Amino acid sequence: MKRRDFLGYAVVTPLLTACGVGGSDSASSAAASSAKASAAAAAGASGNPVFASGGNHTLSWNTSGNWFMDGSAFQFFGGEIHPARVPSQYWDHRIKMIKALGCNTISLYVMWNFHELSDGTFDFTSADKNIGHFIDLCAQNGMWVLLRPGPYVCAEWDFGGLPPRMLADPQFRDGSGNLQIRGNFPSYMAAVNKWNTALYNNVVKGRTLSAGGPIMLVAVENEYTSWSPDDGTYPNAIAQQWTALGYAEKFCVCDGYASGFKNNHITLPANTAYGMTADGSSVANYATAASNYGVGAFGAECYPGWICNWGDANQTLHVGDFVSQITALTNAKCSFVMYVAHGGSNFGFTAGGNGLCYKACQPVMTSYDYGAPVSESGAANQNFYPIQGAYVANASYSVPFSALPAGIAHIADGDVPAVTSSQLSYSQFLPGMTLGIQNALPQTIEALALAMNQNQPANAGIYPSGVAVYQTTLPAAGGNFSITFDRAPDYALAYVNGVRIPNLLLSTVADGKVPAQVTSFSISNAAASATLKIVCMSFGRTNYGTVMNQEGRGLSGNVYANGVALSNWSMTLSPLSANQIAALTFSAATPASDQPFFAKATVNISTPQDMYIDMSAWSSGYVFVNGRNLGRYWTAAGPQTRLYCPGVWLNSGANTIVVFEFIKGSAGNLSFYGESGLPLNVTSPVSTAAVPPPVANTTYFLQNVNSGLYLDVLAAVAGSSYTYPGLQPLSAAATQGWTVTNDTSGNLKIANASTGAVLDVANNSSTAGSSVILYSANGGANQSWQASGVSSGVYTLTVKQSQLLLDVNGASKAPTSISSTGSVANIVVNPVDNANQEWPFSQQWRFIPALVNNGIYTLTSALSSLMLGAYQGGTANGTRLGIAAPTGGQEQQWRVTISSGGVWQLTNIKSGLVMDVTGQGTANGTALEIWQGNGGANQQFVLVPRADGVSFGIRGVQSGRVIDDNNSGTSPTSYGSSNVSAITLWDDNGGANQSWKFTKVG
């Protein structure tokens, strides 16, 4: 999307001395690292609006989708975090970690069912539920806020944040029993209005932009068209509720797809921006959304990792592929949010899931690490620094520096001694339990909780989770029975006359390595009138899809013995609440081996610190520390075997750990670690191999990582005896080529390919801030540079004489300017950047194989020796592209021509036709062809340097997508009934099948 060019602001630079341009540099020597940091900070403040408390602000957009804050062009880079998943004592730390990524915005879900109490009131004042305080911390940290209050949020949270009581309360069902949620239904909308009113009065009011606060957008619902968008009036009805409450500022929707509202004929509420979740990853979708609705468009969710369910092999964490996505979005000046920047934990019963609860469910595990850049415990994950670099270095404005906060202390492995089973005390679960609710049919957990909360104050109410126990009598004759269900329980045990049916775990979980689904069972030789007891420890409710309408955990419907429905059930719900745990009585007597039980340990800790409790020696249940429910463990399913215990929930001295074990029947040991031990699937990880040096006798473009501009030779300045290097947009002129050779010390001599002059520190100066000039090669130490690899193709350059680094003055992102009387000393040498004061990227240089403007090249897949050309040598308009073995023919040769705007055109030598995106398409899978040149945006491409240092992605200007071979570059193209290696546009993932090596012909 078209946005203001942020590169045009002034940069504070030192003047050159009277002894000539690049003379003694005595004046510039005072410009040390701190001055550079100050200059960069000042530039950042003027380059993109930054939130500061104390003033009113106005957010706006134009019909092209461009954003403005107080009338100035605005780009936001957001990080999603959910306060409900993080102890409140750590909120400030996590916000600072997200800011250190380069983010300027916090996006947060607020979960209705986390704040609603059993009596229908709301808690916004308890420490961990004080969302107003969280937003105040965002303001104190200079962060804008995107508030996502639902009422439905998805979020892998129990029932998508909606109150589960709605499943049991008949006012939320129609005459046919169908659940009425996420629509303009009277009872539902009355409940929504009560929620919105409480949220507005306790959180939003007084914290909006017009009130001097950071809340710039309030989201209306969430992903409405992704499933069951049955009521086109519903989003507007929610917006009208907010407006009636007094909210007079901007809304947004966070929908799945760029055309979601358009295709479902839903009118966007007034003053509402359009955010995309599923479609937020691709640049092309932003233009589509802006065109559809004429409002500000943004990526509401861009995913650095993904959901991890019980039974999955590992937690996915994206690095290189997500960095490619961040780079493309940032270069296109899109505004977007990472979902999530920090995930936290699904403490207690908050984890959600997917699938139909009584047939095939996929529950989410307790850790919500998500592969986010900030890990579950608040540390930097493997993708933290790559994401930081991708945004900060590619942003068109100078991103204000933000240092990492001090880390949260955690134990080292072995600091806390393990607790053996002999050190535990025990409490029984089933014996003595009163089954106080009777009904002809078993009732869901939600119905049990609703009944038990009747006429109870909030402090005595329970949440509809925990363990439900159901009991009935089998047919009087006894004998053999086959037990089946209308709705099988998702996780349950069964007992006959108090004896557990061996080797039976009823489960509808269908994922990965979990035990096979069991939805029925047999009973042999039952005594006359035997009791059947079914004990359900259900998972969290589904949070996505129409299957939410069929939710209801525990037992419901008929249970059959040999096809005959059983009746007259007694039941209860054990909520496993803090009050219940505190009231338990423990003894040394071990529990019955076939029943759930509680086990208690006392652990003495001198200095409370974060830790993980390892449950590998247990089977399945919950862990409570000092009354706090850390969440569920399920060792057999994995991949998580350790539960995160925040240090702020521990005492200095004695700490009580209570384990509720559901399956195993015997206790194991408890061990304590400093790390999660969570297995990761890291996609496109950062290479740990040593970075090879630049290849001698090779000509490169030298791109500054911070600005994306290229080292060039500046015009001569009157009265100066020196020529200066500076930074300019890519032109592919000969002056932007730099040939590296090895000098006598084994370091690099870097000579301009046009003039032959080399990079030289003026006057042999060893002072920080000294100017770099171009000078005839003389073998001096001030012309000798050591290249130290940062990542593939990226280096710092240290001059031998002073050990200072080649740098850009003030970390400027602006092209170097020249005046008639003097030069801006833009390229200097400085000490290595202080990681606690400034970004390091202005001292990093990307060595890119130089392309000659109007040169002729072959394009070879980075994955194979196959070359890109006109399919089967065709020369007609519309001939598609393909890859084939090298032929030496002109159909595989391309003239590359760069325009003044820095975009490339590729002309096929054989036909004279240019590379063209068919039909000006922008969607994934759009074909590439050759066509008569017309200067259209579908014939313009940007070359994206790849991490291997030798290849490029070829990104369409119009689409924002790159040229991709859909067969991974290993087979020649064949177009027919089944296409092989079709050449198309696709979202950039940095893969080798999207990377092309340019080799000059002749």
N, C-alpha and C positions, 0 to 999 in steps of 0.2 A: 504494500500500500504506500501511496505517495505521502511523505512527511517532510517537514522542514529539515534542511541540511544543517545539522548541529555543528558542523566543522568550522563555521565561519566566525566564531568568537575570537576575541583578541587573546593572545598569550603573553604573559609577562616574561620578558627576556632581558638579559644584561646587554648593555651597550658595549661596543668594541672600543679599544683604546686608541689613542692618537698615534701610536707607533705603527699603525697599519692594521688592516683587518686581519684578525687572527694573530696579533702581535704577542705581547708577553702574557696576555690573559690575566693580568694581575687583578683587574676589576672583576672578572668572572670567577676568580678563585674563591670569592666570598660566597658564591652560590653553591652551597653544600647540599647534602641530601635533604636536610630539613626544609631548605628553601624550595627544592624541587617538589617535596610533598605539599608545601603550602600553595605553590602555584597550581599543582594538579587539583587540589581541593577547591581552590577558588574557581578554576575552570569548570569543575564538575557542578558547583553550585549554580553557575549561570547556564549550564548546558541542558539541564532537565529539571523541572520543578521538584524540590525536595520538601517534604512536610516539616513544618516547624510550628509548634504550638503558639497560640497567642494571636493568630490572625485568621480572618475568614478566607475561605477559598471557594472557587467555583469550577466544577468539572463540566466540560462540554465536549461536543464532537461536531463534525460536519457530515454532510450526506455521503462523502467518500469514505467514511469510516475512520477518519483521523481524529486523534484525541488532543484535547487542550486542557490545561489547568491554568486558571486565571488569565486566559487568553494566549498563553504560550504553549507551543507544541509540547506534547507530553507522551512519554512512553513508560509503561509500568512493567516491571519484572517481579512477579509475585511468587511467594512461597506459601503453600498451604500447610497449615498446622491446626490440630484440633485440641483446644485446651482440655477437653474432657479426657484425653488420653495421656496427659502429662501432669505430674504433681505441680500444684500452683507455685511451689517454691522454685521450680525450674523454668517457669514461663519466661522470665527475663533472659535467662541463659539461652534458651532455644530461639527466642526472637533475635538475639544478638548473633547467634550462629547463622541464622537465615540471612541476616543483613550482611554478614561477612561473605556470603556467596555473591554479593553484588545486588541483592534484591532491594527494592524500595517499597514493597507492598506486602502485607500479610493478608492472606485469604484464610477464612476460617468458617467451618461448619459450627452451628450451634444446635445440639441435639435436644429436641423437645422432651423426649422421654428421660433424659438425664436430669432435667430440671423440674419436671412435674412430680409432685408428691402424691401419695395415695389418696389424699382428700381433695385433690384437684387444684391445690395451690402450687406456687412455684418457688423454688429456692435459687436466688441469684446472689445470696450473701455469704453462704459457706465458702471457705477459702478456695476450694477446688471448683466451685461453681460460680465464682464472682467474675462473670464475663466482662462486666464493666471495668474491673481492675485490669484484666488482660488487655483490653483495648487502650486503657490509659498507659500501660507499659509499651504498647506499640507506638503511641504518640511520643512518649519519652525517648524512644529510640529512633524517632524521625521516620516512621513507617506509615504509609497510607494503609487503609483497611478496606477490604472487600468482605462484607458480612453476608454469610449464606445461612439464613435461619430456617430454610425449608418452606413449609412444614415438613416435607419429605426431603431427606438428604442422601439416601443410599449409604455411602461412606463405609461399607462393610460393617455397619453398626446394627445392632439388634433392631429388627423391624424397620430399618431405614430411618430411625429416629422417631417414628410415630409411636404414640402410647399403645402398648400391646393390649391394654384394657379394651380398646375399640373392637378387638376380635370377639370379646365376650359380651359386650354391651349391646342389647338388641336395637338401641336407637341408631346404631351405625350400620344397620342392615335393612334392605327393602323387604317387601312382603314375601318375596321368594327366598329370602335368606341370603341374598348376595351382599357382600361387604361393600360399603359405600365410603371409599376414601379417594383422595386425589381427584375430586370433582366438586362441582358447585352444588353439593347436597346440604340441606339445611342443618342437620345435626353436626355434620362434619365441619361445615364452615363456621358454625357457632363455636365449636371447640377451637378451631384455628384462630378465630378472632380473639378468643380468651388468651391463647398463647402469644399471638402478636402483640396484644395489648400489654401483657406482662413484660415482654421483651422490649417493647418500645419505651415503656415508662422506666424500666430498671437498667436498660443498657444503651439504647440508641439515643434517646432524648438527651440533648446537651453534648453529644459527641459527634455530631455530623459536621460537615465542612462549614456550613453557615454559622455554626456555633463555635468554630475554632477547633473542632475535633478532627480526627483522621478518617472517619467513615465516609468513603467517597461513593460507594455503591452498596445497595441492599438487593440481594438476589430474590427473585420471585420464583418460588418452587425450585425444582431441580430435575433436569433431564426429562421434562414432561413428555416430549414426543418420542422418547426412546421406548416407552412401553405404555400402552393403554391411554393414548391421548384422546379420550372419548368426549371431552367437554371443552369446546373452544372458548367458553366464557370464563373458565376457571382461572387462568393466569391473571386476567384483568380483574376478576373479583378479589383476588388476594392483593393486587396492587391498590385497589380501591379501599381495602381495609386499612392499609398503611397510610394512605392519603387522608382518610377520615380521622386517623389517630393524630395527625399533625405532621407527618413526614412529608416534606416538600422538595426533596432532592431526587437524585438519579437512582433508577432501578437498573437491574440487569436480569437477563435470564441466562442460565447456564444449561444449554440444551446439547444434546448429543451431536447434532449435525447442522451444517451450515444452512441447509434448506429445510430443517425440521418444521419450523412454524409455517413456512411458506407451503410446503407440501401437504400439511395437515389443515391448511386454511384457517390458521389461528392468527388473530390480530395481535401484534405486539403491543403491550401497554404503552401509554404515553411516557416519554422521558426514560426509555428503557434501552440499554445497550444489549448487544447480542454476543453472548459467550458460547464457545463450543468446547465440548469435552472430547468425544471421540474424534472430531474433525479438527481439534486444536493443534495437531502436530504438523500440518502442512500449510505452507505459505499461501497456496492458491485458494484455500478455503476462506481465508480472511477477506479476500476481494469478493468472493461469492457472497458471503454474509453481508458485507457492506452494500453490495449491489441489490441484494434481496430486500433489505430493510432500511437502508439509508441512515444508519446509526453507527455509533462506535462498535467495532468488532474486536474481539480478543479471544485468546485461547484460555478457556477456563480450567482446563486440566491437560497438562503435558506430563507424560509419565516417565520418571527416571527409574522406576522399578515396576513391580506389579503385585497384585494380591497373592497371598500364599495361604493355601488351605491345608488343613490337616490331611496328611497322606501324600502331599507333594514331596518331591525329592529334595527340593531346596528353595531358597528365596532368590528370586530373580533380581539382579541389579544391573542396570544398563550403564555402560560407559561410552565407548566410542560411537555407538549408534545414536545415543541420546545427545552426545556432544555435537554430532552432525546436525541433528534436529535443532538444537539450541542455536547453533551457528547460523543456520538458514533463517530461522525466525528473527534472530537479532539483526542480521544483515539487512533483512527486509523491513526493519524498524517496527515489527509487530509487537503488540503488548500481549503478555501471556503469563500464565501461572503454572508453576510446577506442582503436580499432585503426586506425592506430597513432598515438601521440602524436609519435613520431619514427621514421622508417623506416630511414634510413641508406643503405647501398649493398650491392648483390650483388657483392661483390668476388670475384675468381677465377672459379670454376666453380659458384658457389652458387645462381645463379638457377634457379628452377623453371619451371613452365609448366602449361598445360592441354591437353587433347585427346589423341588417339591418335597416338603418335609416328610411326608409319609410314603414316598416312593424312591426318590433319589436326591439326597441333599449333599451339599458340599460346604461344610462349616469352615469358617475362617479361624486360623490359629490365634493364639493369644498375643504373640508378638505382632506389632504392626510396623515393624521396621520398614517394610515395603520396598527395600532397596533405595530408600531416600538418601540424599546426600548427607543429611544429619541422621545418624543411626538411632536405634531405639533408646540407647542410653545417653544420647547427646554428643557423641563423638563424630569426627569427620569420617564418613564412609569412603570407599574407594573412588566413588564418582564425585566427591565434593570438589576437589581442586580442578579436575577437568571441566566441570560445569562452571565453576567460578571463572576459569580462564576463558571459556567459550563465550560467556556473556560480557565480561569486563573488557576483553580484548576486542570484541567485535561490535560493541555498542558504539553508535555514532557520536555519543557524548562521553565526556570523562566521568566515569562512574565514581562517586565519592568513595574514598577508601574507608573501610571499616575493619578493624582488627578482630581477630578471633578473641572471644572472651576466655578467661581462665577456664581450664577444663574442670569437669566435675570429678572429684576424687572417687576412685573405686578400689576395692581390695585387690591384692595380688592373690593368685591361686595359692592356697595353703595358709593364708592369713587367718582364716576362721576354720578351726578344726572341724572335721566331719562329725556328724552325729550318727551313732550306730543305733540299730533297732533296740538294743538292750538299754539305751538311755531314754527311750520313749515311754510315755504313759498313754493310756487308751480310754476311749469312751465309745460305747456301743451306739448304733444308729437306729436299727429297727425295733429291738425289744422295748416294750412299754409305749410305743408310739400310738397315739389316739387317732383313729380314722373317723373324724367327727362329721364328715359330710357324706350324706347318703343320696343316691339317685338311682333311677332304674338303669341309666347308661353312664359310663364313665365320662367325666367332664375334663375339658382341657385345663392345662396349667393356668391359662388366662382366666378361665371361669372360676377355678378354685381361688385364685388370688382376689378376684372381684368379690366373691362371696365372703372371704375372710377379712377383707378390708371394710366391709359394711359397718358403718357407725363407729369406726376406729379413728382415733386422731392420727395425724400424719406421722408422729414419732413411733406409733405402733403399727403402721402400715407395712406392707411387704411388696416387693417387686415380683412380677410373675415369672420367676425363675427359681432354680434350685432343684430339688428332688421331689417328685410326685409319687405317692404310693397308693396303689389301687388294690382292692381285695374283693373277691366274690366267692361264691360256692360253686364247685363243679357239680354236674348231675349226680343225683343221689346214688345211682347204681355203681358208681366208680368204674374202674377198668382203664382202657386205653383211649386216649383222646388226641385229636388233631386240632391245634389251636390256631385260628386264623383271625384276621383283622379287616375291618372296613378301612381303617387308617392305622397302619403299623406304626409303632413308636420309633423315634429316630435313634434312641440309645437306651436300652432297658435290660434288666435281669428279671427272671421269673422264678417263683418259689411255689412248691406244693406242700401244704402242711408244714411250712417253715423251712423246708429243705430246698436249697437252690438246685435247679435243674443243671446238671454238670455240663460244662463246655458250651454253654449257651450265652450268647450276647446278641440280643435283638438289635438290629441296626439297619437304617436306611442310608447310611453314608456310602457314597459311591465316588471314591477318589483315590488314585495312587495306590499306595501299599497298605491301605487300611484293610482290616479283615473283610471278607466277602459279606455282602448284604444278607441278612437273615430276617425274614419278615413273617415267619410262622415257626411253629415247633410242635413236637409230639410229647405226650405224657404217657408213660407205661405203668400199668398196674396201680392206678390211683385208688386210694381207699374210698369207701362210700362217703359221699358228701364232703369230700376234701376241699380245703380252701386253696384258691389260686391267688397269689399275690404277684403283681407286676410293679416293679420299681423303676421309674424313669428318671434318668439324669440327662435331660434334653440339652441340645445345643441352642445357640442363639437363633432367633427367627430370621428367615430369609429377608434380605434387604433390597432385592431388585427383581423386577419382572411381575407379570400378572399372577405368578404363583403366590405372591404376597396375599392375594385375595383368598387363598385357600389355606392360609397359615392357621396354626393352632397346635401347640406342643403337648406332649404327654399322650393320654389316651382320649379318644372320642369316637363316636359311632359305635357300631356293634363289635363285640369280640365273640367269636364262635367256638364252640366245642363240638366237633364232628358236625359242623354246619348249623348247629342250633345256637341262637344268640343267648349269651349269658346276661343275667339281669341282677338287680339288687346289689349295687356296688357301694362299698364304703371307701372313702378316700381322704387324703389330706395332702397338703403341700408343705414341705420343709424348705424354707427359703434360704437356708445357709447364710443368714444375715449376721452382722456383727453382734447383735444382741443375742442371737441364738448361740453363737460360738462362745461368747463370754459367759453364758449360763451353763455350759457343759461341765459335768463332773468327771474327772479323770482318775484312773487308778492303774496299778501295775498289771492288772489282769489283762491278758491278751484276748482280743475279740474272737468270736467264732470265725473259723477259717473260710466260711462261704458267704460272709455278709459284709456290706459296707461298714466302715468304721472311721472314727477320728483318732489321730495320733498327735501327741503334743510333745514338743521339745522346748527346752529353755537354752538359749544361746547367749553367752556373754560376749559383748563387743565393747572394746575400750573407746574406739573412735568410729562413730557411724560413717560408713561410706557405701556407695552403690555396690551392689553385688548381684550375682545370678545364683539361684538355688537350683542345683541339678537334681532332676527327678528320674534319672535313668533307672534307678533301682525300684521304682514304683510303676504302676500301670496307668491309672486314669482317675482324675479327680480334680480337686481344687486345693490351693495353698493359701493360708491366712497368716499374715505377719502382724503382730500387735493389733489384731482385729481388721486389718486391711486385706481384702481379697485380691491376691495377685493375678488371679485368673486360672484358667484350666490347663492341666497338663494331660498329655495322651502319648505316652512313650512309644507304644507299639506303632502308632501312626506316623509320628514325626512330622516334619523334620525338626521341630522344636523339642528340646529335652530340658531346657533350662528356663526358669521364670525370672524376669527382671524384678529386683527388689530395690526401689530407690532408697538411698541412704537417709533421706529426710524422713522416712517412715520407721527408721530404727532408733533405738534408745542407746545412750551411753550407759552400758551395764546390761541388765537382763532384758532379753527379747523373747517373746512367746511366738513360736511357730506351730500352727495347727494344720495338719494335713487331713483332708477328707479323701479317703481312698475308696473308690466305688467297686472295683472289679477284683483286685488281686487277692484280698482276704488275708494278707500278711504284710508286715511293714518292711521297708527297706532302709538303707542309709540315706542321710541327707548330706550333700557335699556343696561347697560354696566356691564360686569362681568369680574372676574379674571381668570375663568376657562372655558373650552369649553362646559361643560355639555353634551358632546357626550356620549350616552349610549354605554357600552362596553359588548361584549360577551367574557368573559375571560375563556379560556379553561384551565383546570387543574390549577386553581389559587393556589397561595401560601396560605397555611392554616394560619388562624389567631388564631387558638386555641393554648392554652399552650402546649408546648412539654412535654410529660410525661417523667419522669426520667428513666434511665436504670433500667431494672428489676433486683432486688436483687437476689443473688445466681444464676446468669446466667453467662455463659462463652461467651465472645465476642472476635471477632477480633477488634482491634482498628486501624482503617485506618486513616492516616493523610490526611485531605481533600486536602491540597496543593499539595502533591506529589503522592498520591494514594498508598504509601508504608505502610507497616504494622509494628506496634510496636512489637519488638522481643527481645529476650535475646541475648546479644552479647557474644562472646567467652571470656573466662577469660583472663586477661592481666597479664603477669608476673610482680610480685612485687606489685600488687594492692590487697588491701583487699576487694574491692568492685566488684560487678558485675553491668554492665551497660545495660540499655535498648537502643535500636537503631531502625532504620528503615530498613526494608528489603522487597523485593518482597514477595508476598503471597506464602507460602509453605504449609500452613495448618498443620505445625508441632505443637506439643503440646506447644512449647515455644511461639507461636503466640496467644495462648489462654489466656484471662485475665478474671478472675472471680471477679465480683463486689459484695460486701456485704456492708450493712450499718454499720457505726461505731456508737459509743455512741453519737456523735453529730448530727447524722442524715445524715452525709455526706458519701461519698463512700470510702471504702478501695478497692484498685485495686491490686489483687494478681495474679501473674503468675500461670497459670494452671499447669505448669510443675514443677517449683521450689518452689512455695508457697511464695516466697519473694514478697514484695509489693513495689509500686512506692513510693519513699522517696526523699525528697530534702536533699542533702548531708549536713551534719554538722549543721542541723537545720538553714541553712542560709536563710536570708530574702533579699538577694542582687539579683538584676536583673542579669540574666545570670548564676545563680547558676546551677550546674549540678544536674540532677535527676539520682538517683541510684536505685538499687534493694537491699532491706534490710529486715531483719526479722521484722514481724509486732510487734509493741510495743505500738500502740494506740496514738502515738505522733501527734501533730498538723501538723507536716511536712509530715505526711502520710495520711492526711485527705483531701479529694478532693470534691469540690462542682461542680456538673454537671449542667450547665446552657444551656437550649435548644436553639439552633440556628434555626434548622428546624428538621423535624421528623428524629430521629436517629442520629442527629449531635449535638455535645455539645462542649462548652469550659469547661476546667477543671481548677478550681481555688484552689490552696492549701490554707488551712485554716490559716496556720501560718503567711504567708506574703501577702496573697491575690494576689499573682502573678499567671500567667497562664502557664499551660503546653504548651511548644512551641518547635519548631525545630530550632536549631541554624542557623542563617542566612537564614531562610526560604528555606533551601536546599531541592531540589528534588532528591538528590542523595542518594543511600543506604549508611548507616553508615559504615565507614571503621575502621579497627582495625590494629594497628601496634604492634610489639613485645615489644616496650618500653613504649607505652602509648596509651590511647584511645582518639578518637575524642569525646569530650563531646557534643554529637549531640542532646540529649534531655535535655532541660533546662527549667527554669521558667523565665518569663519576664512580664513586665507590659502589659496591654492590648494594642494592636497595635493602632497606631495613624492613623486614617482613611485618614489623609491628607498626609501621608508619605509612607504607605505600605499597601499591601494587608493583609486581616485578616486571610487568609485561613490556614496558618501554625499553628494557635492556635485553629483550629477546628478539632474535632475528630469524625469520624463516627463509631458508635457502631454497629457491624454487628454480628448477631448470628453465633457463631463459628461452622464450619463444620470440622469434623474429617476426615483426609485423610484415605481412605479405609473404612470409615464408611458406614453403610447401612441406607438409608433414604427413606421415602415416600415423594412425591412431590404433594402438594395440591394447587389447584387454589386459588389465593388470593381473588377471587370473590365468591367462594362457597366451599363446603366440598368435591367436586369431585377431584379424584386423577388421576395423569398421570400414564399410564401403557401401556403394550402391549395390543393391541385391542383384546378383547374377550379371553385374556390369551394365545394368540398365541406364539409359540416358534420358528417358522421357519424364515429363512432369508427373509426379505421383509415384515414382519408383521408390519403394520402401528401402530402408537401410537394413543391412545384415552384417554378420561377421563371418569370415571365412579365412582359410589358411592364406598366408601371404602369396600373392600372384606376381608382384612387381608391376602390376598394371595401374593405370591412372584412375581406375574406379575406386582404388583404395588410397588415393592421394587427395589431400585437402589443402587449399590455400587458406591460411588463417589471417584475418584482417581485423584490427581493433579500431573501434570508433572513438571519438573524442569523449564519449561517456564511459569508456572503459569496458564496453561489451564487445563480444567477438562475433564475427560471421565466418562460417566455414563453407567454402566453395569447392564443390567436387571438380577435380581437374579434368576428368574425362568428359563430363557433360556441360560444365560451366554453370550448373544449377547449384543452389545453395541448400544447406541443411535446413529443414523446415518441419515444424510440428503440424501434423495433419489437421486441417480444419480449424486451426487456432485453438485446438483443444487444450484443456488444462488438467484433466482428470488422470489419475493413475491408469496406466495401460494405454494411453494415447500413443498412436504409432508415429514414428519418425520417417520422413521421406525427403526426396530432393525436389525442389521447385524453383521456378523462375524467381530471382531475387527481387524483392519489393520493399525491403527495409522494415518490414513488419516486426513487431515484438516477438512473434512466433519464429522468427529467423535470427534472433539475437540470443546469445548465450554468455554466461559468466563462467569462467574457469575457476574451480574451487580446488586449491592445493590439498592433496591428500597427505595423511600422516606418514606414508612411506617415503615422502620427500622427492618422489620421481613422477608421480602420476597426478591426474586432475579428475575431479568430477566436472561434468558439463551440464550446467544448470540453466534451464530455459528462463529467460527474463519474464515472459508472460505467465508461465505456470508456477515458477518456483520449484519445479521438480527436475530431477536429473535424468540423464540418459542411462537406461538400465537394460541389461540383457536378462531376460526372464528365465534363462536356462543356466545361469551362473557362469557364463562365459567359457564353457568347456566344449560346446558342440557347434559346428557351423549352422548358420541359419537355414531353416527350411520352412517356407510358408505353404501350407496346404490344409488338409482337413484337421491336422493336429500341428499347430505351430511349434517350432523348436527354435530357441534362441531369438525370439521376436525382440526387436529393438523398440523400446517404448519409454515413455516418461514414468517415473516412479518417485515416491518419497525418498529423500536422500537418507541412506543409512550408513554411508561411508564404506560399503562393501566393495570388494575387488571387482565384482560384476558391474559396479557403477563407477569404476575408475579406469582411466585411459592414459597410456603412455604416448607422448608425442615424440616422434623421431623425425628429425629433419632429413629431407630428401636432397641428396647432392651436397 
